[in-house]
Amino acid sequence: MLTHDLVADRSFFGGLAVQPADALLGLIGLYRADDRPGKMDLGVGMFRDDLGRTPVMRAVKAAEAQLVETQATKSYLGAEGDVRFAELLAEVAFGTGSDRLTGVQTPGGTGALRLGAELIARSRPGATVWIGTPTWPNHAPIFRDAGLAIQTHRFFDVASAAIDFDAMVEDLGEAQAGDVLLLHGCCHNPTGAGFTGAQWWDIARLCESRGLLPFIDLAYQGLGDGLEADAAAMRALLKALPEAVIAYSCDKNFGLYRERVGALWVQSASTEPVRGNLLALARSIWSMPPDHGAAVVRLVLEDPALRADWAAELDAMRARINGLRAALAASHPRLETIAGQRGMFALLPLGPDAVEALRREHGIYMAGNGRINIAGLTLENIPAFIVGVAPYLS
Ligand code: LMR
């Protein structure tokens, strides 16, 4: 007769540690279960309109209808996904083509980050990735699970609500040739803080002199200052440096969150080995990326009318976010810096107790580190938001 212990010892999975639920995604369920009428969803980063909805963009809806009508087959596309999608998206991201760039479609920006991490792990096993603090909570697990080492450097000073560039450069003094430097291309998550043009040049020089590989996460193009402006720093970095990795997400700027649409590009002198390894890695992880969302993006970018309508709706989304930024900044002296930051997020100087109390007492839902999704606010509920948070803003 087997004892319980013996069974546990033989279990394949008995040694697994219990994992905490994903705190950010957990907010979706908590918010849904709250039936207070004035509740505010400032948690997960999704665009919201004045009525709190995350609508399907007009051009996306039209392209989906077209796809249903015209798609003749669902046959396999291959590990690279929709090649035309990647070509058209590359024009949006990089402006002009480049023979040093090779790219593949990925399941969302997360898939792109993971594929890039796996490529680095294959090329330089155990390489170190430098990540600024704070950052998107999924960054470190993605790189760590691919077998890479993580080092953090200071980035944002919560008390002064500003980038501490000197501290960042000081910490990166420890970086070794062959290390990777993770950068947010625009609309930093969670702080909204962006480097100045001069600081981007300093970063380029730092990467060059120390032999660091920049890995740029571009998940919010068009939601900061515009499609071109939001890509400018990345494009300058690519011009200045021989090699770089770019993970792109269409979740936010096409509103395709659940469709999982993204792409990974690698800039290198010889693209063929990179391409072959990307395809081999993709094949062994997901074989082929999901098609629907990428096909929709392709149709939108291919059709001048749909493309113009998509860009116009994106402009309006950005204008709404930046209008809310200005209104928030004018509502409390401690929030003034929010006007100059960009993208969906701002990081408020709130501890976990304050975040919890705001949820309990005011139905205000935000990430545990004090990050708010600005798009979750409206001009009408900003005063109620300020009533809630003001006692906690020192
Ligand atoms: C966020 O940071 O809220 C989004 O990027 C959603 C996610 O996957 O975490």
Boltz pocket constraint, residues with backbone or C-beta under 6 A from the ligand:
constraints:
  - pocket:
      binder: B
      contacts: [[A, 24], [A, 43], [A, 44], [A, 45], [A, 46], [A, 136], [A, 138], [A, 189]]
      max_distance: 6.0
